[in-house]
């Protein structure tokens, strides 16, 4: 676990949790929902509070979640506060990235809330490197 706290942090149950991007370049969300379409709703926060819609147009990668090849799904072309994962074969699992530079000035965190399934957050490129026991906690 030498990289944990030095280059990344993980929030294992990230659905509806404020993920601070202070001191990080961004966050990758990994969502898993078998056989159903899933809607992910984005908000931006200031210190875990003061939420406002976060309009994004992310592309994402989809897979069956069982080690298959990841398929690139292009951005829709219109920013929105939601992203919908399809229900078709090969879209049980998706990965998408939200950069700290995509937040409105003054905001420092992102909340991604799925309407089903599980969601994991991987926070990237930590500016301050620290031991895993000293990592910043996510806010509920």
C-alpha positions as CSV (number, residue, x, y, z in Angstrom):
1,X,0.0,0.0,0.0
2,X,2.9,2.3,-0.6
3,X,0.9,4.4,-3.1
4,X,-2.1,5.0,-0.7
5,X,-1.6,8.4,0.7
6,X,1.2,9.3,-1.6
7,X,-0.5,9.3,-5.0
8,X,-4.1,8.3,-4.3
9,X,-6.8,7.8,-1.7
10,X,-9.9,5.5,-1.9
11,X,-13.4,6.0,-0.6
12,X,-14.9,2.5,-0.8
13,X,-18.5,3.5,-0.3
14,X,-18.7,6.8,-2.2
15,X,-22.4,7.1,-3.2
16,X,-23.8,10.4,-1.9
17,X,-20.5,11.2,0.0
18,X,-18.7,14.6,-0.4
19,X,-15.3,13.9,-1.9
20,X,-12.9,16.7,-1.2
21,X,-10.6,17.6,-4.1
22,X,-8.5,20.0,-2.0
23,X,-4.9,19.0,-2.8
24,X,-5.9,16.5,-5.5
25,X,-6.2,16.8,-9.3
26,X,-9.5,14.9,-9.5
27,X,-11.4,11.7,-8.7
28,X,-12.3,8.6,-10.7
29,X,-15.6,7.0,-9.8
30,X,-16.1,3.3,-10.4
31,X,-19.8,2.3,-10.5
32,X,-21.3,-1.2,-10.6
33,X,-24.9,-2.2,-11.2
34,X,-25.8,-5.4,-12.9
35,X,-28.4,-5.4,-15.6
36,X,-30.1,-2.1,-14.8
37,X,-29.6,1.4,-16.2
38,X,-28.1,3.7,-13.5
39,X,-28.4,7.5,-13.2
40,X,-25.5,9.3,-11.5
41,X,-26.3,12.8,-10.2
42,X,-23.5,15.3,-9.6
43,X,-23.3,18.1,-7.1
44,X,-20.3,20.3,-6.0
45,X,-19.7,21.3,-2.4
46,X,-17.8,23.8,-0.4
47,X,-16.2,22.0,2.6
48,X,-18.8,19.2,2.4
49,X,-21.7,21.7,2.5
50,X,-23.3,24.4,0.3
51,X,-24.2,22.0,-2.5
52,X,-24.9,23.2,-6.1
53,X,-25.5,21.2,-9.3
54,X,-22.3,20.3,-11.1
55,X,-22.8,20.4,-14.9
56,X,-20.5,17.8,-16.6
57,X,-20.2,16.1,-19.9
58,X,-17.9,13.2,-19.1
59,X,-17.0,10.4,-21.4
60,X,-16.7,7.1,-19.6
61,X,-15.5,3.6,-19.9
62,X,-17.8,0.6,-19.7
63,X,-17.2,-3.1,-19.0
64,X,-19.1,-6.1,-17.9
65,X,-17.2,-5.8,-14.6
66,X,-15.7,-9.3,-14.8
67,X,-12.3,-8.4,-16.2
68,X,-13.5,-7.8,-19.8
69,X,-12.1,-5.1,-22.1
70,X,-13.1,-1.5,-21.3
71,X,-15.1,0.2,-24.0
72,X,-14.9,4.0,-24.4
73,X,-18.3,5.8,-24.5
74,X,-18.0,9.3,-25.8
75,X,-19.4,12.4,-24.0
76,X,-23.0,13.3,-25.0
77,X,-22.0,16.9,-26.0
78,X,-24.3,18.7,-23.6
79,X,-23.3,19.4,-20.0
80,X,-25.8,18.1,-17.5
81,X,-25.9,17.3,-13.7
82,X,-26.6,13.6,-14.5
83,X,-24.9,10.7,-16.3
84,X,-26.9,7.7,-17.4
85,X,-25.2,4.3,-17.7
86,X,-27.0,2.0,-20.1
87,X,-28.5,-1.4,-19.1
88,X,-27.0,-3.3,-22.1
89,X,-24.4,-6.1,-22.0
90,X,-21.0,-4.7,-21.4
91,X,-22.2,-1.8,-19.3
92,X,-22.5,-3.4,-15.8
93,X,-19.5,-1.4,-14.6
94,X,-18.4,2.1,-15.6
95,X,-15.5,4.4,-14.7
96,X,-15.6,8.2,-15.2
97,X,-13.3,11.1,-14.1
98,X,-14.2,14.5,-12.5
99,X,-11.3,16.9,-12.5
100,X,-10.8,19.5,-9.7
101,X,-10.6,22.1,-12.6
102,X,-14.2,21.2,-13.5
103,X,-15.6,22.6,-10.3
104,X,-17.0,26.2,-10.2
105,X,-14.6,28.6,-8.6
106,X,-15.0,28.5,-4.8
107,X,-16.1,24.9,-4.6
108,X,-13.7,22.2,-3.5
109,X,-15.6,18.9,-3.5
110,X,-17.9,16.7,-5.6
111,X,-20.8,14.4,-4.6
112,X,-21.9,11.6,-7.0
113,X,-25.1,9.9,-6.1
114,X,-26.2,6.8,-8.0
115,X,-29.8,5.7,-8.0
116,X,-28.6,2.1,-7.5
117,X,-25.6,-0.1,-7.4
118,X,-22.3,0.6,-5.7
119,X,-19.8,3.4,-6.2
120,X,-16.1,3.7,-5.3
121,X,-14.1,6.9,-5.5
122,X,-10.3,7.0,-6.3
123,X,-8.9,10.4,-5.6
124,X,-5.8,11.2,-7.8
125,X,-2.5,13.0,-7.6
126,X,-2.4,14.1,-4.0
127,X,-0.4,17.3,-3.5
128,X,0.3,16.5,0.1
129,X,1.7,13.1,0.6
130,X,1.0,11.4,4.0
131,X,0.7,8.1,5.7
132,X,-2.6,6.4,5.1
133,X,-3.7,6.8,8.7
134,X,-3.5,10.6,8.2
135,X,-5.6,10.9,5.0
136,X,-8.5,13.3,5.0
137,X,-11.9,11.6,5.7
138,X,-14.8,11.9,3.3
139,X,-17.9,13.7,4.6
140,X,-21.4,12.2,4.7
